[in-house]
Structure formats: structure tokens, C-alpha cells
Amino acid sequence: MARRPKRAEHDNLDRWMVSYADFVTLLFAFFVVMYGISTVNEGKYKVFGAAINKAFGTKSSATEGGSIHLTEEEIYFKSLVDRRNARLAEKQRKQNERMQNLAKTLNEAMEKFVKNGQMNVSQTGRGVELEINASALFNQGEADIQPEAKKTLADAAKVLVDNEYAIEVEGHTDNMPISTAKFPSNWELSSARASSVVRLFIDQGVVAKRLKAVGSADNQPVLPNDTAEGRTRNRRVTITVLTPEPEADTTQAPPPSPDQQ
């Protein structure tokens, strides 16, 4: 039998369209994902921008024509942040009020020193600071508290014993050198004076772990040491009732509603 002639095979010139279609599909998927990401971030940046503008008292171009349109999830998130900030602000307000009342009470307890111009009570960023002239507490070149000063310091200790604030007692001297068997330098003298006040507070019932004694010698003058008045002012003891560190807000946010999940 005669064999049938084989059909001539023709090259498929359209195969490139399959690869091209796959490429276009992947490219489309890529841009869809990028658009989705940019849409989510846009809402977050709106919240962030609104918070910044509110803090600095300015208006952005996005808010000049009307309010920002936020999603329910963004509104819920913003409400949580606002409530947390309100709680922290209230804690800070109460803390400042307590420190102000403490400064007033200490000022009244040490009225004798205040009237004589030997003490100054102030509220600083660190806390309530009592700056007492060394002449009101010690004889020159000594670290033993004078009997008449012990009662005034004991009155202050009675105020401090009722709270848990940390207390730092720091001794300061002028730049006149001292060299005795008991105090070879101003470092030993300033440290001993701070320690004497700390011991008195402990004897009056203040918990020892709340106290710290620091000797700074003549390294932190408040006035130049080139005058007698300046040297007198620099010989001092500062008692600082430290403001507690802000407490972390451990309040847990309520779970989102089913519509926000």
C-alpha cells in the first residue's frame, strides 16, 4: 500500500501571547496590591496628620475645606489614643497638685528658717527643693547638726514620713580649702553634712531606702566665690523630694466590636 504523505508542520507564531498574558496578569496583580497598601496607609497618615495639626494649632489643606473622613477602625483607634492621653494628663495634674501641697506644707513646717532668710523652698523639674544655709545647721567646719536646728528638721521629717517619695540630700561648700584630721577636704565635709541630715530623718521614721546622701564639695556654686556673701550662699544643704517617675498606662483597651474586626 502506498503511504500517505506526512503533513507539513507549521510553527505556531502565536505562542508568545501566552507568556505575554501571564506577564500582564502578574503586573496587574502587583499594582492591585500596591494600591491596596497605599489606601490603608493613607488613612493612618490622615490620623497622624490631624494629631500633629491639633498639637501645633494649625490647619492642613486637607481640613480647610471640611473634616477628614475616617473609617470606623480609624475613629476607634483615635478614640483609644485620646482616652489614654486624657488619663495620663489627669495623672500628671494630680501629681503636680500633690507636689505643690507638699511644698506648701514643708514651707510651713520650716517657717523658722524661712523667716530668717536661711531657707528657700522651690518646685523644680526634679521635685520640691529645700535649700538651707549651712550656717543654720552647722558650726563652721563641722558636720554635727546644731541642737536648735534639729527640731526644725524633725518637723520637716514628720511631713516626709507620710509619703513614699525618694529624698536626696546634697551637701555643698565654698571653694575655701579645709584640711583637718576629720575632714581632709571639702568632699568629706559636704558628704558628712548630707549624711547627718539623712541620719536625723531616719531617726524620725523616714524609711532609709528612700534617702540618698550626696557630697558635691564646691562644684555647684550658686554665686561666685569671690565675695563673702557668695561663699556664705554656696555653703548649703539641699533637700530634694523627687517627683515620682510617670506610671505606665497599663489599662487595656476594650476589644473592638464585631463591625471593627
Secondary structure, DSSP 4 states (H G I P E B T S, - for coil): -PPPPPPPP---TTTHHHHHHHHHHHHHHHHHHHHHHHHHHHHHHHHHHHHHHHHHT---HHHHSS-----HHHHHHHHHHHHHHHHHHHHHHHHHHHHHHHHHHHHHHTHHHHHTT-EEEEE-SSEEEEEEEGGGT--TT--SPPHHHHHHHHHHHHHHTTS---EEEEEE--S-----SS-SSHHHHHHHHHHHHHHHHHHTT--GGGEEEEE-TTSS-SS-TTSHHHHHHHSEEEEEEEPPPPPP--PPPPPPPGGG-
